[in-house]
Amino acid sequence: MKNFENINKRAQKNTGRIQESQPDFMRAFKKLQQEGYKANALDEKTKEFIALTYAVADKCEGCIGNHINKLFKLGATREEISDIVAVCIVMGGGPASVYGGYALEAYDEAAGEN
């Protein structure tokens, strides 16, 4: 069983390494992220759903944990995550079923249902 809290901490630590060597770039990247996730025509929750879809498709465990935590705080339900996983599997086949399962595992962990 994966522990997405530890995966997220490791991803943040590794991002910090890049921040140390590329501070200007990472500040610009952070600003890009903030602008990209800001509510406009789409609300923040919808944008996080899209980001989760990419996280599953790109097989990024740190991204899955990060976006699940944000979605959990935005009130996303397990059923909504499950629907996203279904679309990911349709679009991504077998690999999406594995990483989609990670998204549900991360949600259960965030909800305290290990």
Summary of the structure (lengths in Angstrom):
residues: 114
radius of gyration: 14.4
end to end distance: 9.1
largest distance: 40.7
contacts: 327
relative contact order: 0.15
helix: 82%
strand: 0%
